[in-house]
């Protein structure tokens, strides 16, 4: 994957996340993709699995803002740092949440 492709994909992912747009998020993945929200959690497989996860994960988010660092592309692997902040509704409380991490993704070889 070229750097420009990675930047475009990450920008689409950012928009989908900020808008809690399940259809847009699912459209970024192949039908047989495995999506992991965390390296130690089970994968969400295929469009149905990713959609179900995305619906749950974004259901309570409000005012989501995602900032992405410049991706590093090396063949079929891409890494990017990100930071997100939002408010979420939990029972009768609203809580501010912020987080960051580095993600690595692989694309299928062609």
DSSP file (Angstrom, degrees, kcal/mol; ACC not computed):
  #  RESIDUE AA STRUCTURE BP1 BP2  ACC     N-H-->O    O-->H-N    N-H-->O    O-->H-N    TCO  KAPPA ALPHA  PHI   PSI    X-CA   Y-CA   Z-CA
    1    1 A X              0   0    0      0, 0.0    74,-0.2     0, 0.0    76,-0.1   0.000 360.0 360.0 360.0 129.5    0.0    0.0    0.0
    2    2 A X     >  -     0   0    0      1,-0.1     4,-2.1    72,-0.1     3,-0.3  -0.416 360.0-111.6 -75.5 156.3    1.4    3.4   -1.0
    3    3 A X  H  > S+     0   0    0      1,-0.2     4,-2.6     2,-0.2     5,-0.2   0.881 117.5  55.0 -56.8 -41.1    1.5    6.2    1.6
    4    4 A X  H  > S+     0   0    0      1,-0.2     4,-2.2     2,-0.2    -1,-0.2   0.882 107.6  49.7 -62.7 -38.7   -1.2    8.2   -0.2
    5    5 A X  H  > S+     0   0    0     -3,-0.3     4,-2.5     2,-0.2    -1,-0.2   0.906 110.6  50.3 -64.6 -41.6   -3.6    5.2   -0.2
    6    6 A X  H  X S+     0   0    0     -4,-2.1     4,-2.8     2,-0.2     5,-0.2   0.915 109.8  50.2 -63.5 -43.4   -3.0    4.8    3.6
    7    7 A X  H  X S+     0   0    0     -4,-2.6     4,-2.2     1,-0.2    -1,-0.2   0.926 112.3  47.3 -61.1 -45.2   -3.7    8.5    4.2
    8    8 A X  H  X S+     0   0    0     -4,-2.2     4,-2.0     2,-0.2    -2,-0.2   0.909 113.3  48.1 -63.8 -42.9   -7.0    8.3    2.2
    9    9 A X  H  X S+     0   0    0     -4,-2.5     4,-2.3     1,-0.2    -2,-0.2   0.930 112.4  48.7 -63.3 -45.9   -8.1    5.0    4.0
   10   10 A X  H  X S+     0   0    0     -4,-2.8     4,-2.7     1,-0.2    -1,-0.2   0.877 109.4  52.5 -63.5 -37.8   -7.3    6.5    7.4
   11   11 A X  H  X S+     0   0    0     -4,-2.2     4,-2.3    -5,-0.2    -1,-0.2   0.912 110.3  47.7 -64.8 -41.6   -9.2    9.7    6.6
   12   12 A X  H  X S+     0   0    0     -4,-2.0     4,-2.4     2,-0.2    -2,-0.2   0.892 112.1  50.4 -64.7 -39.0  -12.2    7.7    5.6
   13   13 A X  H  X S+     0   0    0     -4,-2.3     4,-2.5     2,-0.2    -2,-0.2   0.910 109.6  51.1 -63.8 -43.5  -11.9    5.6    8.8
   14   14 A X  H  X S+     0   0    0     -4,-2.7     4,-2.9     2,-0.2     5,-0.2   0.936 111.2  47.4 -59.5 -47.8  -11.7    8.8   10.9
   15   15 A X  H  X S+     0   0    0     -4,-2.3     4,-2.0     1,-0.2     6,-0.2   0.921 112.2  49.6 -61.5 -44.2  -14.8   10.2    9.3
   16   16 A X  H  X>S+     0   0    0     -4,-2.4     5,-2.5     2,-0.2     4,-0.5   0.910 113.4  46.9 -61.2 -42.2  -16.7    7.0    9.8
   17   17 A X  H ><5S+     0   0    0     -4,-2.5     3,-1.0     1,-0.2    -2,-0.2   0.941 112.1  48.4 -66.1 -48.4  -15.6    6.9   13.5
   18   18 A X  H 3<5S+     0   0    0     -4,-2.9    46,-0.4     1,-0.3    -1,-0.2   0.833 118.5  41.0 -62.9 -31.1  -16.5   10.5   14.2
   19   19 A X  H 3<5S-     0   0    0     -4,-2.0    -1,-0.3    -5,-0.2    -2,-0.2   0.440 103.9-127.6 -94.4  -1.3  -19.9   10.1   12.6
   20   20 A X  T <<5 +     0   0    0     -3,-1.0     2,-1.1    -4,-0.5    -3,-0.2   0.906  48.8 167.8  51.7  43.3  -20.6    6.6   14.1
   21   21 A X     >< -     0   0    0     -5,-2.5     4,-2.3    -6,-0.2    -1,-0.2  -0.737  18.2-178.5 -95.0  92.4  -21.3    5.6   10.4
   22   22 A X  H  > S+     0   0    0     -2,-1.1     4,-2.9     1,-0.2     5,-0.3   0.904  80.6  52.3 -59.8 -44.9  -21.4    1.8   10.5
   23   23 A X  H  > S+     0   0    0      1,-0.2     4,-2.0     2,-0.2    -1,-0.2   0.907 111.1  47.3 -61.0 -42.1  -22.0    1.5    6.7
   24   24 A X  H  4 S+     0   0    0      2,-0.2     4,-0.4     1,-0.2    -1,-0.2   0.904 113.4  48.5 -66.3 -40.4  -19.0    3.7    5.9
   25   25 A X  H >< S+     0   0    0     -4,-2.3     3,-1.5     1,-0.2     4,-0.3   0.944 111.8  48.2 -64.4 -47.8  -16.8    1.8    8.3
   26   26 A X  H >< S+     0   0    0     -4,-2.9     3,-1.9     1,-0.3    -1,-0.2   0.869 103.4  63.1 -61.2 -37.1  -17.8   -1.6    7.0
   27   27 A X  T 3< S+     0   0    0     -4,-2.0    -1,-0.3     1,-0.3    -2,-0.2   0.622  92.0  65.7 -64.4 -13.0  -17.2   -0.4    3.5
   28   28 A X  T <  S+     0   0    0     -3,-1.5     2,-0.3    -4,-0.4    -1,-0.3   0.583  97.9  65.5 -82.4 -10.8  -13.5    0.1    4.3
   29   29 A X  S <  S-     0   0    0     -3,-1.9     2,-0.0    -4,-0.3    18,-0.0  -0.812  85.3-111.4-116.6 151.8  -13.0   -3.7    4.8
   30   30 A X    >   -     0   0    0     -2,-0.3     3,-1.8     1,-0.1    16,-0.1  -0.333  40.4-103.9 -70.5 162.6  -13.2   -6.7    2.5
   31   31 A X  T 3  S+     0   0    0      1,-0.3    16,-0.8    15,-0.1    17,-0.2   0.750 121.9  44.1 -63.7 -23.6  -16.0   -9.1    3.1
   32   32 A X  T 3  S+     0   0    0     14,-0.2    -1,-0.3    13,-0.1    -2,-0.0   0.203  86.1 135.6-104.4  15.8  -13.7  -11.6    4.8
   33   33 A X    <   -     0   0    0     -3,-1.8    13,-3.2    12,-0.1     2,-0.5  -0.226  46.7-143.8 -65.8 152.0  -11.8   -9.1    6.9
   34   34 A X  E     -A   45   0A   0     11,-0.2     2,-0.5    15,-0.0    11,-0.2  -0.986  17.2-165.1-114.9 121.1  -11.0   -9.7   10.6
   35   35 A X  E     -A   44   0A   0      9,-2.9     9,-3.2    -2,-0.5     2,-0.5  -0.914   3.4-166.3-110.8 129.1  -11.2   -6.5   12.7
   36   36 A X        -     0   0    0     -2,-0.5     7,-0.1     7,-0.2     3,-0.1  -0.967  14.4-167.3-116.7 125.9   -9.7   -6.3   16.2
   37   37 A X  S    S+     0   0    0     -2,-0.5     2,-0.3     5,-0.4    -1,-0.1   0.663  87.0  11.3 -79.8 -16.8  -10.5   -3.5   18.5
   38   38 A X  S >  S-     0   0    0      3,-0.2     3,-1.7     4,-0.2    -1,-0.3  -0.961  79.3-118.0-157.8 142.8   -7.7   -4.6   20.8
   39   39 A X  T 3  S+     0   0    0     -2,-0.3     4,-0.1     1,-0.3    -1,-0.0   0.783 114.3  45.2 -58.0 -27.7   -4.8   -7.1   20.2
   40   40 A X  T 3  S+     0   0    0      2,-0.1    -1,-0.3    -3,-0.0     2,-0.3   0.394  98.4  86.3 -98.9   3.5   -6.0   -9.3   23.0
   41   41 A X  S <  S-     0   0    0     -3,-1.7    -3,-0.2     1,-0.1     0, 0.0  -0.693  90.0 -90.0-100.0 156.5   -9.7   -9.3   22.2
   42   42 A X        -     0   0    0     -2,-0.3    -5,-0.4     1,-0.1    -4,-0.2  -0.248  47.2-104.9 -61.8 151.7  -11.4  -11.7   19.7
   43   43 A X        -     0   0    0     -7,-0.1     2,-0.6    -6,-0.1    -7,-0.2  -0.462  18.7-133.8 -76.0 149.0  -11.6  -10.6   16.1
   44   44 A X  E     -A   35   0A   0     -9,-3.2    -9,-2.9    -2,-0.1     2,-0.4  -0.942  33.1-150.8-101.3 117.3  -14.8   -9.4   14.6
   45   45 A X  E  >  -A   34   0A   0     -2,-0.6     4,-1.2   -11,-0.2   -11,-0.2  -0.748  42.1  -9.9-106.6 136.8  -15.0  -11.3   11.3
   46   46 A X  H  > S-     0   0    0    -13,-3.2     4,-2.6    -2,-0.4     5,-0.2   0.125  95.4 -62.5  72.1 171.3  -16.7  -10.3    8.0
   47   47 A X  H  > S+     0   0    0    -16,-0.8     4,-2.6     1,-0.2     5,-0.2   0.880 135.0  51.5 -59.7 -39.6  -19.0   -7.4    7.3
   48   48 A X  H  > S+     0   0    0      2,-0.2     4,-2.3   -17,-0.2    -1,-0.2   0.922 112.1  45.6 -65.4 -43.4  -21.6   -8.7    9.7
   49   49 A X  H  X S+     0   0    0     -4,-1.2     4,-2.1     2,-0.2    -2,-0.2   0.903 115.0  46.9 -66.0 -41.7  -19.2   -9.1   12.6
   50   50 A X  H  X S+     0   0    0     -4,-2.6     4,-3.0     2,-0.2    -2,-0.2   0.916 112.5  50.4 -66.3 -43.1  -17.6   -5.7   12.0
   51   51 A X  H  X S+     0   0    0     -4,-2.6     4,-2.7    -5,-0.2     5,-0.2   0.918 110.2  49.6 -61.7 -44.0  -21.0   -4.0   11.7
   52   52 A X  H  X S+     0   0    0     -4,-2.3     4,-1.9     2,-0.2    -1,-0.2   0.925 114.5  44.9 -62.2 -44.3  -22.2   -5.6   14.9
   53   53 A X  H  X S+     0   0    0     -4,-2.1     4,-3.2     2,-0.2     5,-0.2   0.952 113.1  50.2 -62.4 -49.0  -19.1   -4.5   16.8
   54   54 A X  H  X S+     0   0    0     -4,-3.0     4,-2.1     1,-0.2    -2,-0.2   0.893 108.7  52.1 -60.4 -42.5  -19.1   -1.0   15.3
   55   55 A X  H  X S+     0   0    0     -4,-2.7     4,-0.9    -5,-0.2    -1,-0.2   0.927 115.1  42.0 -58.9 -45.4  -22.8   -0.5   16.2
   56   56 A X  H  < S+     0   0    0     -4,-1.9     3,-0.5    -5,-0.2     4,-0.5   0.931 114.7  50.2 -66.8 -45.5  -22.1   -1.4   19.8
   57   57 A X  H  < S+     0   0    0     -4,-3.2    -2,-0.2     1,-0.2    -1,-0.2   0.813 119.3  35.1 -67.0 -31.9  -18.8    0.5   20.1
   58   58 A X  H >< S+     0   0    0     -4,-2.1     3,-0.9    -5,-0.2    -1,-0.2   0.503  89.4  96.9-101.3  -4.1  -20.2    3.8   18.8
   59   59 A X  T 3< S+     0   0    0     -4,-0.9    -1,-0.1    -3,-0.5    -2,-0.1   0.862  94.3  31.8 -56.4 -41.7  -23.7    3.6   20.3
   60   60 A X  T 3  S+     0   0    0     -4,-0.5    29,-1.2    -3,-0.2    -1,-0.3   0.438  92.4 116.2 -98.1   0.6  -23.0    5.7   23.3
   61   61 A X  E <   +B   88   0B   0     -3,-0.9     2,-0.3    27,-0.2    27,-0.2  -0.454  37.2 178.0 -75.1 140.8  -20.3    8.0   21.8
   62   62 A X  E     +B   87   0B   0     25,-2.7    25,-2.9    -2,-0.2    -2,-0.0  -0.987  63.7   8.8-136.8 146.9  -21.0   11.8   21.5
   63   63 A X  E    S-     0   0B   0     -2,-0.3     2,-0.2    23,-0.2    -1,-0.1   0.856  80.4-172.8  54.9  40.2  -18.8   14.5   20.2
   64   64 A X  E     -     0   0B   0    -46,-0.4     2,-0.4    22,-0.1    22,-0.2  -0.451   8.3-176.7 -68.2 132.5  -16.2   12.1   19.0
   65   65 A X  E     -B   85   0B   0     20,-2.5    20,-2.2    -2,-0.2     2,-0.4  -0.999   2.9-170.0-130.8 129.1  -13.0   13.7   17.7
   66   66 A X  E     -B   84   0B   0     -2,-0.4     2,-0.4    18,-0.2    18,-0.2  -0.976   4.1-169.1-123.1 130.0  -10.2   11.6   16.2
   67   67 A X  E     -B   83   0B   0     16,-3.0    16,-2.4    -2,-0.4     2,-0.4  -0.976  10.0-160.1-118.4 132.3   -6.7   12.8   15.3
   68   68 A X  E     -B   82   0B   0     -2,-0.4    14,-0.2    14,-0.2     2,-0.1  -0.904   8.1-139.4-115.9 138.8   -4.4   10.6   13.2
   69   69 A X        -     0   0    0     12,-3.3     2,-0.2    -2,-0.4    14,-0.0  -0.350  46.7 -72.8 -81.5 171.7   -0.7   10.8   12.9
   70   70 A X        -     0   0    0     -2,-0.1    11,-0.3    10,-0.1    -1,-0.1  -0.480  56.3-122.9 -65.1 130.6    1.1   10.3    9.6
   71   71 A X        -     0   0    0     -2,-0.2     2,-0.5   -68,-0.1     9,-0.2  -0.402  11.4-142.8 -75.1 153.8    1.0    6.7    8.6
   72   72 A X  E     -C   79   0B   0      7,-2.8     7,-2.2    -2,-0.1     2,-0.4  -0.982  19.1-163.2-114.5 118.9    4.1    4.6    7.9
   73   73 A X  E     +C   78   0B   0     -2,-0.5     2,-0.3     5,-0.2     5,-0.2  -0.879  16.2 172.2-108.3 134.5    3.6    2.2    5.0
   74   74 A X  E >   -C   77   0B   0      3,-3.1     3,-1.6    -2,-0.4     2,-0.4  -0.815  64.8 -62.9-140.1  95.8    5.9   -0.7    4.4
   75   75 A X  T 3  S-     0   0    0     -2,-0.3    -1,-0.1     1,-0.3     0, 0.0  -0.498 121.1 -10.1  64.4-120.3    4.6   -3.0    1.7
   76   76 A X  T 3  S+     0   0    0     -2,-0.4    31,-2.8    -3,-0.1     2,-0.4   0.199 122.1  85.7 -96.9  15.3    1.3   -4.5    2.8
   77   77 A X  E <   -CD  74 106B   0     -3,-1.6    -3,-3.1    29,-0.2     2,-0.4  -0.946  52.3-177.0-119.5 140.1    1.7   -3.2    6.4
   78   78 A X  E     -CD  73 105B   0     27,-2.6    27,-3.2    -2,-0.4     2,-0.4  -0.997   3.7-169.5-134.5 137.2    0.6    0.3    7.6
   79   79 A X  E     +CD  72 104B   0     -7,-2.2    -7,-2.8    -2,-0.4     2,-0.3  -0.975  10.6 168.8-125.8 143.3    1.0    1.8   11.1
   80   80 A X  E     - D   0 103B   0     23,-2.1    23,-2.5    -2,-0.4     2,-0.3  -0.987  27.7-131.9-151.4 142.7   -0.5    5.0   12.4
   81   81 A X  E     - D   0 102B   0     -2,-0.3   -12,-3.3   -11,-0.3     2,-0.3  -0.690  29.8-176.6 -88.0 148.1   -0.9    6.7   15.8
   82   82 A X  E     -BD  68 101B   0     19,-2.4    19,-1.8    -2,-0.3     2,-0.4  -0.982  17.4-161.9-143.0 157.6   -4.2    8.0   16.7
   83   83 A X  E     -BD  67 100B   0    -16,-2.4   -16,-3.0    -2,-0.3     2,-0.4  -0.998  13.4-174.0-136.2 135.3   -5.9    9.9   19.6
   84   84 A X  E     -BD  66  99B   0     15,-3.0    15,-2.6    -2,-0.4     2,-0.3  -0.956   6.8-177.7-130.4 151.0   -9.6   10.1   20.2
   85   85 A X  E     +BD  65  98B   0    -20,-2.2   -20,-2.5    -2,-0.4     2,-0.3  -0.993  17.7 139.7-144.1 144.5  -11.7   12.0   22.6
   86   86 A X  E     - D   0  97B   0     11,-2.6    11,-3.5    -2,-0.3     2,-0.4  -0.963  44.4-109.6-163.4 174.4  -15.5   11.9   23.2
   87   87 A X  E     -BD  62  96B   0    -25,-2.9   -25,-2.7    -2,-0.3     2,-0.4  -0.938  32.1-164.3-112.8 146.4  -18.2   11.9   25.8
   88   88 A X  E     -BD  61  95B   0      7,-2.6     7,-2.7    -2,-0.4     2,-0.6  -0.963  18.2-126.5-129.7 149.3  -20.2    8.8   26.4
   89   89 A X  E     + D   0  94B   0    -29,-1.2     2,-0.5    -2,-0.4     5,-0.2  -0.849  26.4 179.5 -96.6 123.7  -23.5    8.2   28.2
   90   90 A X  E >   - D   0  93B   0      3,-3.0     3,-2.9    -2,-0.6     2,-0.3  -0.962  62.3 -55.7-126.7 112.0  -23.4    5.6   30.9
   91   91 A X  T 3  S-     0   0    0     -2,-0.5    -2,-0.0     1,-0.3     0, 0.0  -0.408 122.4 -20.1  54.1-114.0  -26.6    5.0   32.7
   92   92 A X  T 3  S+     0   0    0     -2,-0.3     2,-0.3    -3,-0.1    -1,-0.3   0.246 124.1  84.2-106.3  12.6  -27.5    8.5   34.0
   93   93 A X  E <   -D   90   0B   0     -3,-2.9    -3,-3.0     2,-0.0     2,-0.5  -0.834  63.3-145.0-116.1 153.4  -24.0   10.0   33.7
   94   94 A X  E     -D   89   0B   0     -2,-0.3     2,-0.4    -5,-0.2    -5,-0.2  -0.980  22.9-168.9-114.3 127.3  -22.0   11.5   30.9
   95   95 A X  E     -D   88   0B   0     -7,-2.7    -7,-2.6    -2,-0.5     2,-0.4  -0.938  19.1-131.8-122.3 136.5  -18.3   10.8   31.0
   96   96 A X  E     -D   87   0B   0     -2,-0.4     2,-0.4    -9,-0.2    -9,-0.3  -0.720  28.4-169.7 -84.6 136.2  -15.5   12.3   29.0
   97   97 A X  E     +D   86   0B   0    -11,-3.5   -11,-2.6    -2,-0.4     2,-0.3  -0.978  10.8 176.9-129.8 139.0  -13.1    9.7   27.5
   98   98 A X  E     +D   85   0B   0     -2,-0.4     2,-0.3   -13,-0.2   -13,-0.2  -0.995   9.9 158.8-139.3 145.8   -9.8   10.2   25.8
   99   99 A X  E     -D   84   0B   0    -15,-2.6   -15,-3.0    -2,-0.3     2,-0.3  -0.991  14.7-169.9-159.1 162.4   -7.4    7.6   24.5
  100  100 A X  E     +D   83   0B   0     -2,-0.3     2,-0.3   -17,-0.2   -17,-0.2  -0.989  14.0 150.4-154.0 158.1   -4.5    6.9   22.1
  101  101 A X  E     -D   82   0B   0    -19,-1.8   -19,-2.4    -2,-0.3     2,-0.5  -0.962  41.4-102.5-168.0 178.0   -2.6    4.1   20.7
  102  102 A X  E     -D   81   0B   0     -2,-0.3     2,-0.4   -21,-0.2   -21,-0.2  -0.983  34.4-163.1-117.1 131.1   -0.6    2.9   17.7
  103  103 A X  E     -D   80   0B   0    -23,-2.5   -23,-2.1    -2,-0.5     2,-0.4  -0.887   6.8-160.5-115.7 144.8   -2.3    0.5   15.3
  104  104 A X  E     -D   79   0B   0     -2,-0.4     2,-0.3   -25,-0.2   -25,-0.2  -0.987  12.2-174.1-121.7 134.1   -0.8   -1.7   12.6
  105  105 A X  E     -D   78   0B   0    -27,-3.2   -27,-2.6    -2,-0.4     2,-0.4  -0.929  11.2-149.8-126.8 152.1   -2.9   -3.0    9.8
  106  106 A X  E     -D   77   0B   0     -2,-0.3     2,-0.4   -29,-0.2   -29,-0.2  -0.939   5.8-152.1-118.8 143.8   -2.1   -5.4    7.0
  107  107 A X        -     0   0    0    -31,-2.8     3,-0.1    -2,-0.4     2,-0.0  -0.872  34.1 -97.7-108.9 149.4   -3.6   -5.5    3.6
  108  108 A X        -     0   0    0     -2,-0.4     2,-0.1     1,-0.1    -1,-0.0  -0.373  42.4-111.4 -64.8 142.2   -3.9   -8.7    1.6
  109  109 A X              0   0    0      1,-0.1    -1,-0.1    -2,-0.0    -3,-0.0  -0.471 360.0 360.0 -73.6 146.6   -1.1   -9.2   -0.9
  110  110 A X              0   0    0     -2,-0.1    -1,-0.1    -3,-0.1    -2,-0.1   0.405 360.0 360.0-105.0 360.0   -2.1   -9.0   -4.5
